[in-house]
Amino acid sequence: MIGFIGGGNMAEALIKGMTAQGMKDILVSEPREDRRAYLQQTYGIKATQSNKEVVSRCAIIILAVKPQIMAPILDEMADAVTGEKTVVSIAAGITLSYLASKLNTKKLIRVMPNTPALVQEGMSVMSLCECFSDKDIATVREIFISIGKVLTLPEKYMNAVTALSGSGPAFIALFTEAMTEAGVKMGLRRDSAAELAVQTLLGTARLLDTGMAPEKLREMVTSPGGTTAAGLKVLEERDLKGIVADTLNAAVKRAEELGIKN
């Protein structure tokens, strides 16, 4: 059985993906009664208000809680975690060494999924020790493949991953919001401007997902002396690449700070 500590949005995204792939043997602990009822009725899974019940009954335990409340959660479940349990954390900034200091198992995995998992288009990055069998890794990978793509990288890259793909949807959403607002100021109806911005984002992402390099796509759209060139000139003058680098560096710094506190 696969268990979740916490039944929030990311846990629901995983449960939705898993059940769509036929994985039904799931138990989730959630303090809110209405949320437990919703998850049970919507996905046909089991729910409880007891974290210890999840730990005792499940071979794989996914910690889907905010990093700020991770410490008391780990303290509560520590006695029930034995060496054969696999514990997966999806909380930003929670390191493998911190989990190891709290739990009596070496089978620990840190994963950073992102919000597009809500529509099964997520990007998840896994970091783990070398103590896992291929079977154990395959099971956890299958869980996260159910919500999108999965990479496995050394943990030293996890703060960069958190900034780029974890926080990235918010940065892309802000850019899309800015494009929509600009369209409205140019006289477009808000719904039309929003549809234009979002569909342009989706179509561009699909093109890039074919393997086309961003530079190649930019060159295809840009004619010398044309409208695209005029717009790109403004972005270059305002140092868009520098702004993006500063944005991601700020997110990395915050991820490092969260890790230090842990």
Buried (B, 14 or more C-beta within 10 A) or exposed (E): EBBBBBBBEBBBBBBBBBBEBEBBEBBBBBEEEEBBEBBBEEBEBBBBEEBBBBBBBBBBBBBBBEBEEBBEBBEBBEEBBEEEBBBBBBBBBBBBEBBBEBBEBBBBBBBBBBBBBBEBEBBBBBBBEEEBEEEBBEBBBBBBBBBBBBBEEEBEBBBBBBBBBBBBBEBEEEBBEEBBBEBBEEEBEEEEBBBBBEEEBEEBEEBEEEEEEEEEBEEEEBEEEEEBEEEBEEEEEEEEEEEEEEBBEEBBEBBEEBBEEB
